[in-house]
Amino acid sequence: MATSKEYLSFLLEQLSDLDGIGARSMMGEYILYLNGKIAAYVCDERLLVKPTPSARSLMPDAPLEPPYPGAKEMLLVEDVENREFLNELFHAIEDELPLPKPKNKRKGEKK
């Protein structure tokens, strides 16, 4: 089941107090970026965040689920209605998110 644009809009509205939040479509699902770093996946109407130490601390009982078959497990955020908590969570994980991997240059491109 693909995630609806309405659900994505709801989540982005919940996170609208954050600077640098954005989303990118990925085969009917979405990736949430925080200042250019992958912070979460929105898949099957679920919000799944990277299992950083801060995220685990804020959600010690959160289930681990893969966003799609074969993917690494992420923490399921069940309290998406709580705007204050979501903002606290994303602020907490921001510095723990890995930097994006550099893109490979295509053949024939100059450095």
Buried (B, 14 or more C-beta within 10 A) or exposed (E): EEBEEEBBEBBBEBBEEBEEBBBEEBEEBBBBBBEEBBBBBBBBBBBBBBBBEBBBEBBEEBEEBEBEEEEEEBBBBEEBEEBEBBBEBBEBBBEBBEEEEEEEEEEEEEE
